[in-house]
């Protein structure tokens, strides 16, 4: 369930010294011009935690003069403000009046998750206290009387004090911060109920009463903190994608000055017009144009294809592209903040921001919980005061109403099913990274697949090795070990078949191939037109990766054909999706010919080829506007914005780090059967979530009237609250009991070892 931020800081006293907050000048310097006198400022607001926070901030800032647009990104805790003119709107002061501390946003800043640490400690303290108080309560329930009963009550009171002060402080601070700024949240009734239960219990103890309710107040905290911790972990998962994508950027580059001197500059100080020296193995820091040199470039960030692209003078290059084989001199055409990689980050943040308006079913059902509970409890108190005049009885019944309508069952309705479903998926080779994604996955009607690395393995494979003379294959393999080119890696696997070849000189010609000399013979391995200079050149090979040959003194002696193998059971997975009522499309940066061949083999009717990252996002947004709920399955760096823009996303474990971080699910095997399996489990989980919410609502509909009529004590209310939670948990465990099919078992085999490898690589 969503509430205001745990441990939320108190509102700023604007009359005090505000050192550490951004000044107007700092905001201006950090803002980005969007043209037409429009600027954008990004602020970090760490205490944004729920939909109520988003609405309050967007409404308040939207009313300021000169502000054109406000968007709050819940996953990155970022507020983006677009404003016009030379006068900077007082956004920091406005946020301060709402009780939010704001700082300049920096996607590269990584801090320890203090909120998670606080929640874990609070859960431990509350659980320890609740367990001990329950043990003492058993003795009271068993008939302890007189001094013995009072002793157990006093011990319970002493144990409850640190639990309320530390674990309960999370709710008390959040409730107080909301109330003092004229807002309401879910923590207010929790704080009131816990405080009144403890106060009444202390009153009963002092007056030697028969019953105290310390166990009810502390157990309430324990259950709520478990749900909140799960919710926090799930939300924080989404924040790693943007920061990870930003880390792909080079930290700086060697700048060639006009007088021939060289300086190393941080990427933020590189300006358009500067000449940069990019060595082999380095990433290009900013968008630019090649002035001197040629090389093979890994453009998977742009096109998603593993095949390197040859770059020559006058060619344009984008930030984040990896230079593979030769040194380049480029002229910067854009600053780092305006580069292709920065645009990728902005696309990812925009996609996440669009997703933040999604609310879990439990949040929607419990939207009116706080005011309804308060009004019900207050009306109960007034009614019993008017009827009996006994304030002790009236307040006791009001406390029972607050406790029995505790949102524990409602709060657990979603996360407990998510935990069980996540375990079920993991046992079958699927890792869940965002619990809310299962609810979204259950509603999808369209699945969009990237081709290279997703439907295929993304690794070129030599397919005609048996038809090549073994001696020539051995020569080519021994040459290939001197290169990092993907085709060379595919050939290098055959090294040693014919004995070690002795070469006098081996050199790589970026964009063309490898040349070696031995005993006066010149060998070339590479492009047909370059290597086979004595032979008549031909077109590309039938597999789309053709054109690679081995020549001896200019005469072709071997031709190499490559293909990218399909993932295991990819066609079967597509068929299962169609049977489940899910339409399938393929989006790729590859050529139409390669896409057409793959779609024909897999039985995919619709595909779009030659797409850039923004094109994939646009296609997904078009499908969404047409009313479709889209699942994106992709692995490349260029798929990251599309993974974020989709209603829900899945990536293979072989995906780039950024793709895995951006995805909601990661499947740990080569088989794509994990995709229909995840949909099946998610749909069953969605059904159980709805059942749990019905259980919670029916429980409250029955229990609240009984409590209002005075038939329930706070002790019975606490027991009823616990029973409702147990019912929800028991219903969720039914998902664990269902058996996976045989195909799913194959998908899950060795998933634990794959998972361990994935964690180590991350």
N, C-alpha and C positions, 0 to 999 in steps of 0.2 A: 504494500500500500504506500502511496506517496504522501508525505508530510513535508513540512518545512525542514530545512537542513538540520540534521543533528549537530549539536554544538554550535548553533548559529551565533555569530558574534552580535553583541549588542549594537544598537544603532549609534551612528557617529554623532557626537556632540559637535555640531557645526561651529559652535562658538570657541571650541578649543583649537589648539594648534593641530593642523591636519598634515603633519609631516608624513611622508610615505605615500600620500595620495597624489595622483597625477595633477599637475597644474594645467592651466589653459594652454600655456606655451608647449608643454609636453604633449598634450592631446593634439595640438595642431601639427607638431613635428611628426607624430606617429600616425597621423591620418593619411589616407590615400586618395588622390584625386581621381574622380570618376568621369571628369569632363563636364562641360556645361555648368560650371560653378557648383558642382555637386561633389562632396567629399564623404568619405566613410571612415569611421573610427570604431575600433574593436576594443572592448573592455572586458576584463576577466572579473566575474562575480562569483566567487567560490561557493557562496551560500544559496545559490539558486538550486531548488531541489524538487519542485513539483509544478503541476499545471497552474496552481493558484499563484505561485511566484511569477511564472511567465506572464500571466494575464495582468498582474499588478504592475510589473515593470514595463511591459509594452504599452499599457494604457497611460501610465504616468509620463513616460518619456515621449510618447506620441503627441501629448498635449503641449509640449514645449515649442516655443517659437523657432522657426527655421528647420525643425526636424521633419524630414520627409518620410522616413521609414525606420522601423525598429524591429529587429528579429532577435529572439533569445534562443540560443542553441543549448539545450539541456545537457547533451552529452559532453560538450567541451566547456560548459559553464561560461559561455561567451555571449556578450551582448553586442550586436552590430548596429550602429546608428549611422544613418545617412542624413546629412544636413547641408544646407545651402548658405552661401554668403560668407562674409569675413568674421562675423560675430559667432563665437563658439557657444553652443547651447550649454546651460549649466547641468549637464547630465550627471556629473559626480554628486553634486548637491542634491539633485532629485532622487538619486539612488540612496543617498544617505538618509533622506527623510523617510524612505521606505524601510530603512534598517539593513541595507545591503552595502557592504564595503566593496569598492571597485578599484581595479588596478589596470594598467595597460596590458593588453593581451599579448602573450608570447607563446606561440605553439611549441617552441623548443624547450621551454622551461619544464623540467621534470622534478617533482617533489614527492616525498614520501606521502602515501595516502594516510594522513593523520586521522581522518574521519573513520576509515575502516579499522584502524588500530584502536580508536576509542570505542567503537561499537563492539569489537571482539572482547575488549576488556570488560565492557559493561555486561555483555552476555555471560561472561565467566563469573562476574561478581553476583549478578542476579540469580544465575543458576545455582551457585553455591549457597547463597542465602535462602533461596526457595526450598532447596532440598533439606536443609537443616531445620527450617521452620516447619516444613511438612512433618518431619520426624517428631518434633515436639508437639505438633497438633494431634498426632495419632494418640498420644497419651491423654490429651484432653478429651478427644472424642471417645476414648475407651473408659472414661468415667473418673478421671482425676478431679479432685475437689479440694476446696479450701486452700491452704498454703501451698500445696503441691501445684495446683492449677495456677495460682498467682505466680509462682516461680517460673513455670513454663511460659506464661504470658510475658513476664518481664524479660526472660531470655530471648523470646521471639522479638520483642520490641528492640532490644539491643542489637540483635542480628540484622533487623530490617533497616536500622538507621544508615549504615554505610551503603546498603543496596539502594535506598531511596536517594541518598545524597549523591552517589556517583552514577549508578545506572539510570536512576530517575532524573538526574540532572539534565540528561539529553532532552527529555520531553519538557521539563520545566523551563529550560532556557528558550527552547523553540516556542513554547506557548506564550511565555512572557514577551518575547520579542515581537510576536504577532499581535498580541493584545495591545501593547504600548504604541503600536503604529496603526491601530484601528483595523486590524485584519483578524480573521478566524482561520484556524486550521484544525486538522485531526488531532493534534497534540493537546488542545485545550481540554476536551472532556477527559482525556486520559490523565492529564495532570490533576484535574479536579477530583476525579474518582479515586485515584491513588492517594491523594492528600487527605480527602475526607475519610477514606477507609482506615488510614493509619491514625488519623486524629481520633476517630470514634473508637478504634481498638485501644488506643492509649487511654481514652476516657474510661472505657470498660475495665481496663486493667487497674487503673487507679482506684476505681470504685468496686473492685473485687467482683466484676461481672462474670457471668458464666461463659461468655463467648467473646473472643477477639478475632480480628480478621486480618492479621498481619500476613498470613499465608496467601490470602486473596490478592492483596496489593502487590506483594513481591512476585508472585506467580504471573500476575498480569504483565508486569514489566518484562519478565523473562520471555514469555511467548511473543510479545510485541517486538522485542529486540531481535529475536531470531528472524522474524519476517523482514524487519528493516535492514538487517545485515545482508540477507539474501538479495533484497532489492538494490542495495547500494552496490554490491559486487557486480550485479548484472548491468547496471547503468555504467559503471566505470569501464567495463569492457569496451564500449564503443569509443571511448576517448583515446585509446591507444592508436587508432588508425591514422588520425591526422598528424599526431606527433611523429609517428613512425614514417609517414610519407615525407614530412619535412626533413627528417634526418637523412634522406637520400641525397639532398643537396650537398654539393661540395662546400667545404668550409672556406675555401679561397682558391686562388689561382696565381700563377706566375704571369706578371704583366710585363710586356716588352715596351719600353719607353722609346720615344722618338730618337733619343741620342744613343740607342743601343743598349742602355742599361736595363737590368731586370730587377723587379721588385715583387715580393709576394704580398698580395693584398687580400684581406678578408672579403668574402663574397658580397657583403653589404656595401663595400666601398668601390666595387667595380661599376663603372659608368659606361653608357653607350659610347662607342668609338674607340675604346681601349682595345689593344691587341693582346691576346692571351695565348700562352704556350701550353698545350695540352699533351702530356706524354701518354704513351700507350698504357692502358690499365687505369686511367683516371676518368672521372666523370666530368662532363662539361658543366661548368657552374652556372652559366647564363645563356640565354638564346643568342645566337650569333651566326656569322657567315664565315666559311672557310676561306682563308687568304692563301695559305701555302700548305702543301702536304696532301697526302691521300691515305685513307685508312678504312678498315672495316669497323662499322659502328653497331653496337647492340642497341637497337631501337625498340626493344620490347616494351619500354615505358610508353612509347608513342603508338606503336601499331599492335603490340601484343604478340608479334611473331618472333620465333627464335632465330630465324634466318638473318644473319648480319647483312647490313646494307653498305655498299661501297660508297664512300664520300670523297669528293674531289673539290678543288678550288671552285668557288662561287656557289657551292651547295649550302643550304641553310641547315643549321643544327639546333636542337632544343636542349634546354637545361635538363640534367638528369640522364642524358644519353651517355652510354659507356663507350669510350674509345678503346678498341681492342688491339690493333696491330701496329699502328704507326703514329709518329708525332704529328701534331697539327698546330697551325697558327690560325686563330680565329679572331674576327673582329666582333666585339660585343654589340648587339643591336638593341638590347633591353637591359634594364636594371634587374637585380635579383627579384625584387617584389613584383615585377611585371612579367616575369619569365613564364615559360610553359609549366615548370614544376610548381611555381607559386599558384598558377591557375588551377592545377590539379588539386592542390590543397584547398583552394576556395570552392572548387566543385564538390569536394568531399564534405566540407563543412556545410555547404548549402544543402546537400542531400541529407545529412544528419539533421539539419535544422528542420527540414520538411517532415522528418520522421518523428520529431519530438511532440507533435500534436496528438500522436497516437496514445490512447489511454487504455490501460488494462481493464478488463471487465469489472474486476473488484473495485477499481477506482471510480468507475462510472456509477456503480451501484451505491457506493458509500459516499457519494459527493455531498449529500445532505445529512450525513451522519452527525456531525458536531452540533449544528443548531437544533436538530430534532431531539437528540439525546438530552441536551441541556434544557430545552423547553419541557420535555416530558418529565425529567427529574424535578425541575422547579415546580411544575404544575402538581406533581405528586406531593411534594412537600407542602405546598399551599393547601391542597385538598385535605390532607390528613390533619394539618393544623386547624383548619376550619371545622373539621368533623370531630376531632378529639381534644384539641388544645394541648396535646402532649408533644412538645418539640422533640423530645428524645426519640419517640416512636416515629415521628414524621421524618426526621433526618435519617434515621436508620433505614426506613423504607426507600427514601430518595437515594441513599448510597447503594442499596440493593439494585435499584433501577439502573444506576450508572454502571455498576459492575456487570449485571446480567446482560446488558446491551453492549458489552465490551466487543470491539471489532476483531477479537482474536480469530474466530472462525472465518470471518470475512477476509481478514488479512492473510490467513493461511490458505485460503481457497485456491489462490493462484500459485504461490511459490512452492507449496508442498507437491502439487502435481508436476510443476516444472522440475523439481529435484528428482522425483521418481522417473519421469520421462527422460530426463538427461541421463540417468543411470542406465535405463533400458537402451537408449541410443548408443551410449558409450560401449556397452557390452556387445553391440553389433557394429562397432567400428565408426561411430559418428560422435564427434565432440560438439557439445552445445556451448556456444560462447555468449549467447544473449537469451535469457529465459523467455522474455516477451516474444521472441521470434517464433516460438512454437505456436503461439496463438495466431500470429500472422500467417505462418506457413499453412495452417489448417484452412485458411480462406482462399489460397491462391487458385487461379484458374488458368494461368499462363506461365510456362517455364521458358526462360531465355538462356541459351548456352553460348559461352565463348567456344571457339573451335580449338585453337592450338593450346595445348596444356590442360584442356578440360575434357573435351570429347576425344582429343588425342593426347599422347603423353608429352608432346612438346620437345622430343629429342629425335633429331634426324637419325635414321638407321639405314645402313648399307644393305640393300636388298638383292644385289646381283653378285655377291661375293663368290658363289659357286661357279659362275661362268667366267671368272677372271683367272688368268694364268697365275698360279700360286706364287711363282717367282716375282711376277710384276706386282702382285698384291703385297708381297713382303717388302719390296722396294718402296712402294707408295706408303705403307704403314710406317716404315723407318723414317721416311721424310715427314710424315704427318705428326710424329711425336714432337717436332720442333715448333708446332703451331698450336694456338688456343682456339682456332676457328672450329665451330661446331661440326662442320663436315670433316675436318682433320681429326677431331676426336673420335668420330664414328669409324674412320679408316684406321686410326692408331690402335684400335682394339685388336687388329690382326697382326701386330708387330711380332717378329720372332718366328713366323711360320716358315720362312725360308732361310733363316740364319741372319745374323746382323750384317747389314750392308755398311760398307766403308765409304764415306763421302769425304772428299777433300774440303769442300766449302758448302755450307747450307745457308741460304738467305731467304727471307720472306719478303714478298712484294705485296704490300697492303692493297687489298681490293682485287688482287689477281691470283696469287698463289705462292708456292714454294719452289725455289730453284736450287738444285744441288749438282755438284760435279764430282765425278769419280772416274779415274783412269782415262781422262780426256773425254768422257761422255757427259753430256748435259742432260739432266733429268728435270722435268717440270711437272708439278702437280697443282692443278688449279683450273681456271676458266678455260673453256675450249678454245676461244679465239686467241688467247694469250699463249697458252701452253702448246697448242697444236699449230704452230705458225707455218709448218710445211704441209699441213693437211687442209682439206676443204672443211670449213667450220659449218656446224649445223645448229639447229635450234635447241630449245630446252628439251630436257628429257620428259618422258611421259608422266613422271610422277610430280612434276612441278619443281623438283630440286635438281634437275639434270644440268648438264653442261660442265661437269667436273671430269677431267681426264688426266691420265699420266702419259707423258710423252718422253721419247728417247731421241735426243738430237732433233726435236721438232716433229717427230712422227708419232702419232697416237698409238700407244700399245695397250691401253686399258681405258675403259669408260666406266664411270661409277654412277649408279642410280640410287637415290635415297627416297625414303618415304617416312612419314610420321605415323606410327602405329596408333590405331584406335585403342581406347581404354577397354579393358575387359568388360564384357557384358554391356557395352554402351548401347547397342541396338536393343537388347532386352530391356534396359532401363527406359529407353524412349517408348517402347511398346507398353510397358507398365504404366507410364505416365498417361499415355493416350487412353488406356483402359480405365484409369482413375478419373477421366474427364478433364485432363489438363492438356491444353494445346501447347505445342513445342515450336520454338523458333531458334535459329542460330544467328548470332551476331559475331562478326570477325573483321579484323584488319587485313586479312589475307585477300588474295585475288578472287574474282568471281569463279574462275575455273576450279581452283582448289576447293572453294566452299561448295560448289556444285557437286563435285565428286564425293566429298565427305557426306553431304546431305543425302545423296542418292544411296550410299552404302548404309546409312543409319535410318533411312525412312523418314527424314525430316522434310516436310513440304515447303516450309518458308524459311528463307535466310536472307540476310543483308550483308554484303561484303564491303571491303575497303573503308571501314569505319575508323575514325579517330575516337579517343575517349569521350569527347563531348558528343559525338554522334551516337554512341551507345546510350549515353544518358538521355539524349533527345528521343531516341526510339522508345526507351522505357517510359519516359514521361508521356509520350504520345499514347502508348498503351494504357497508361494509368488514366489519362483524360478520357479515354474511350470506355472507362469503367472496369478495366481489368486489374486484378491483383497479381502482380508480377513477381515471380521468383527468378533471381539472377544467379547463374552458376558460372563462375569464372575464376581464373587463377593468376592472370598477368598483372603487372604493375599498372598497366593502362586500364584494367578492369576495376580498379579501386573506386573511382567515382560512380561507376555503374552499380557496383555492389552496394554502395551506400544509397543510391537513388531508388533501388528496387524496394518493393514492399518487404521482401525478405531475401537473404542471400546465403549461398553455400560456396565453399571453396575446397579444393583437394589439399591434402597435407603437403603435396609437392609444390604448392603455390608459393609465390614470393611472400616474404614476411609481411609486407604491407597488405597483400591480398588476404592472407589468413587473419590479420588483425581486423580488417574491415568487415569480414564475413560474419554472419550470425552462427553458421555451422561450419565445421571442418570435418570432411570424411577422410579416414585414415588408410584406406585401401585404394587400389587402382580402379576397382569396379565402381561404376556409376549407379549400381543398384542401391547405394546408400541414399540416393535422392528420393526415389519412391518410398523407401523404408521410412525416411524422416517424415515425409508427408503423412504416411499412414499412422505413425506414432503420434504426430502432432494433432491429427484429426481426432484420434481417440482421447488425447490429453485435453483437447478443447471441449469434448463432450463431458469429461470428468470435471473440468473447471466449472462448466455451467451447472452440473449437478451439485457441486460443492457450494456454489453461490445460492442455489435453491435451498440447500440444507441450512445454510447460515440465515437466510431470510425467514424460512419457516420457523427456525429456532427462535429468532427474535420476535416473530409475530405471535408465537405461543407464549414465550417466557415473559415478555414485557408486560402484557396485561396481568399475568399472575403476580408479577412483582409489584405492579401498581396497586393491586388490590390488597397488598400486605401479606400475602401468603408465603413470601420468600424472605429469609434473612440474608444478610451479606455473606454468611458462610455458605448457605445453600446456593446463593447466586454465583459464588466463586466455583463451587462444584459443577454447577450447570454450565458455566462458561468453559470449564475444562472438558466436560463431556462433549460439548459442541465441537471443540477443537479435535478431540479424539475421533469423532464421527467423520470429520473432514479428512483427517489423516488416513483413517481406515479405508475410506472410499478411494483415496488417491492410490493406495497400495494395490488396488485391483489391477492397475496398469502394469505393475511389476510382475503380476502373476500370469499375464498373457504370454503365450509362447511365440517366439519369432519363427518365421518360415525357414526352410532349408537354405534358400538363397541368402537370407539375411545372416545366417550363421556363417556362410562362406565369406560374406563381406566382413564379419567381425573377427575372423580368425587372425590371431596374432595382433589384434588391435592394441593390446597393452604395450607390446614392444614398439609398435609404430608411434604410439602416443609418447612414450618415453623419449624416443628419438626426436619427435617434434618439439617437446619441451626443451631438450638440450639445444636444438638448433635455434630456438626462439630466444 
